[in-house]
Amino acid sequence: ARTLRYAFLRNTAQQVGARFVAVGHSADDIAETVLMHLARGSGLDGLASHAVVRPLGDHTLVRPLSHSTRKEIEEVARGRGLAWREDASNDSEQFVRNAVRKSVMPGMRTVFGANVGKQVARSAGLLGSSQQALHDLMDPILQRVARRPAGEWTVLLAELGRYSDAVQAECLRRVLRLATGEPASQVDGERLFDLVRAEKGSKATLASGIAAVHDGSVIVLRNSG
């Protein structure tokens, strides 16, 4: 659903000639996302995935309300007589985000104070800055390690092997993100890292819909669909 929403926003921005796409995520929304990624064992990409400003295709996605809590936004809206629409599914705790919102966040406010959402969102912002610094440092390495002939991402194993395990793992996560458009999960990153050390002909089907093949001197990433 998230992929479809952003595809719709990107296409609409293209149609109307907009440079920016603004979304209404609050600090609480970002905090919920961070907690969900933490529980799933996500790395830096997942924890920093709600940057205040980030690319969205040829456009720029901005989150202008990310420094305000949901309660603060609702109070301003009421004060100005603005109505908003509530999705009925927001009441169902069968969805993980709603369970975090209704069960986890209230407990965190009790322990850490009413502004804990802002504090967690601030941490996400700091991680985003670290992610950008890492991206800048990794970019020239990635250009040496990865290629995209015929539309398929390929990892050059001899070049990859020149670097430490930590750099190799980061390169593989970044290639996977380029191939899917989404942050690589911890599980997919580990599977791809294990494939690098496997025998020629070994394969790994990743949860992100990518089939990775060890072709001797390279790892090839293909869309399994």
C-alpha positions in Angstrom: 0.0 0.0 0.0 2.8 2.4 0.9 4.5 1.7 -2.5 1.2 2.4 -4.3 0.6 5.7 -2.4 4.1 7.1 -3.2 3.7 6.0 -6.8 0.4 7.9 -7.0 2.0 11.0 -5.4 5.0 10.8 -7.7 2.8 10.4 -10.8 0.5 13.2 -9.8 3.4 15.6 -9.1 4.7 14.7 -12.6 1.3 15.5 -14.2 0.9 18.9 -12.5 4.6 19.9 -12.8 5.2 20.0 -9.1 8.7 20.0 -7.7 7.8 19.1 -4.1 5.4 16.6 -2.5 4.3 17.3 1.1 3.0 14.6 3.3 1.5 15.0 6.8 3.6 12.7 9.0 3.8 13.9 12.6 6.6 13.3 15.1 4.5 10.5 16.5 4.2 8.8 13.1 7.9 8.9 12.7 8.4 7.5 16.3 6.0 4.6 15.5 8.0 3.8 12.4 11.3 3.8 14.2 9.9 1.5 16.9 8.6 -0.9 14.2 11.9 -1.0 12.5 13.7 -1.5 15.8 11.5 -4.5 16.6 12.3 -6.0 13.2 16.0 -5.6 13.6 16.4 -2.9 11.0 19.7 -1.2 10.3 20.4 2.5 9.6 18.3 2.6 6.4 15.2 1.5 8.2 15.7 3.7 11.3 16.4 6.8 9.2 13.8 6.1 6.5 11.5 9.1 7.5 13.9 11.9 6.6 12.3 15.3 6.7 13.5 15.9 3.1 14.3 13.1 0.7 14.2 12.4 -3.1 11.0 11.0 -4.6 11.9 10.1 -8.1 12.5 13.4 -9.9 10.8 15.3 -7.1 11.4 16.1 -3.5 9.4 14.7 -0.6 9.0 16.9 2.4 7.4 16.3 5.9 6.7 19.8 7.2 4.7 18.6 10.2 7.4 16.2 11.4 8.4 18.3 14.4 4.9 18.5 15.8 3.0 15.8 17.7 -0.3 14.4 16.4 -2.1 16.1 19.4 -0.5 19.5 18.5 -1.6 19.2 14.9 -5.1 18.3 15.8 -5.3 21.2 18.3 -4.2 23.7 15.6 -6.7 22.2 13.1 -9.6 22.5 15.6 -8.6 26.0 16.5 -8.8 27.0 12.9 -12.0 25.1 12.2 -10.3 22.6 9.9 -11.9 19.2 9.5 -9.9 16.0 8.6 -10.7 12.5 7.6 -10.0 9.5 9.9 -9.4 6.1 8.3 -11.7 3.6 10.0 -8.8 1.0 9.9 -6.8 3.2 12.3 -8.9 1.8 15.2 -8.0 -1.9 14.5 -5.0 -3.2 16.5 -4.7 -6.1 14.0 -2.4 -3.7 12.2 1.1 -3.4 13.8 1.3 0.4 13.5 -2.1 0.8 15.3 -1.0 -1.6 18.0 2.2 0.5 18.5 0.1 3.7 18.5 -2.5 2.4 21.0 -0.4 0.1 23.3 3.3 1.0 23.1 3.3 4.8 22.7 1.1 5.5 25.7 3.4 3.5 27.9 6.4 5.3 26.5 4.8 8.7 27.3 4.2 7.5 30.9 7.8 6.5 31.3 9.6 9.2 29.2 7.1 12.1 29.1 4.6 13.5 26.7 7.3 14.6 24.2 8.8 11.1 23.7 7.5 11.1 20.1 9.5 14.2 19.3 12.6 12.8 21.0 12.5 9.6 19.0 11.8 11.5 15.8 14.8 13.7 16.6 16.9 10.6 16.9 15.6 9.5 13.5 16.7 12.9 12.1 20.2 12.5 13.6 20.4 9.0 12.1 19.3 10.5 8.8 22.3 12.9 8.9 24.6 9.9 9.7 23.1 8.0 6.8 23.7 10.9 4.4 27.4 11.1 5.5 27.7 7.3 5.1 26.1 7.6 1.6 28.6 10.2 0.6 31.5 8.1 1.7 30.1 4.9 0.2 29.2 6.3 -3.2 32.6 6.1 -4.9 33.1 2.5 -3.5 29.7 1.5 -4.8 30.5 2.8 -8.2 33.5 0.5 -8.3 31.7 -2.5 -6.9 28.3 -2.5 -8.7 27.2 -2.3 -12.3 23.9 -2.4 -14.1 24.3 -4.0 -17.5 21.0 -4.8 -19.3 19.0 -3.5 -16.5 20.2 -6.0 -13.9 22.3 -5.0 -10.9 25.6 -6.9 -10.7 28.1 -7.0 -7.9 31.8 -7.5 -8.9 33.1 -10.0 -6.3 36.8 -9.4 -6.8 36.3 -5.6 -6.3 33.9 -6.2 -3.3 36.5 -8.5 -1.7 39.0 -5.6 -1.3 37.0 -4.1 1.5 36.2 -5.1 5.1 33.1 -7.2 6.0 31.3 -4.1 7.3 31.9 -2.2 4.0 30.9 -5.2 2.0 27.7 -5.6 3.9 26.9 -1.9 3.4 27.6 -2.1 -0.3 25.3 -5.1 -0.7 22.5 -3.4 1.3 22.8 -0.3 -1.0 22.8 -2.3 -4.2 19.7 -4.1 -3.0 18.1 -0.8 -2.2 18.9 0.4 -5.8 17.4 -2.7 -7.2 14.1 -2.5 -5.2 13.7 1.2 -4.4 13.2 0.3 -0.7 15.6 -0.1 2.3 17.0 -3.6 2.5 15.8 -5.7 5.4 18.3 -7.1 7.8 17.3 -10.7 6.7 17.8 -9.9 3.0 21.1 -8.2 3.7 22.4 -11.2 5.5 21.2 -13.6 2.8 23.0 -11.6 0.2 26.2 -11.4 2.3 26.1 -15.2 2.8 25.6 -15.7 -1.0 28.9 -13.8 -1.6 30.7 -16.6 0.3 28.8 -19.4 -1.3 29.8 -21.6 -4.3 29.2 -20.6 -7.9 25.7 -21.4 -9.0 24.2 -20.8 -5.5 21.0 -18.8 -5.4 19.0 -16.8 -2.8 15.4 -15.7 -3.1 14.9 -12.5 -1.1 11.8 -11.3 0.6 12.1 -8.1 -1.4 11.2 -10.0 -4.6 14.8 -10.3 -5.8 16.4 -13.5 -7.0 20.2 -13.3 -6.4 22.5 -15.7 -8.3 26.2 -16.4 -7.7 27.7 -16.5 -11.2 31.4 -17.1 -10.2 32.9 -13.6 -10.5 29.7 -11.7 -9.9 26.4 -11.7 -8.0 23.4 -10.9 -10.3 20.2 -9.5 -8.9 17.1 -10.2 -10.9 13.4 -9.5 -10.3 11.9 -12.8 -9.3 8.5 -11.8 -10.6 
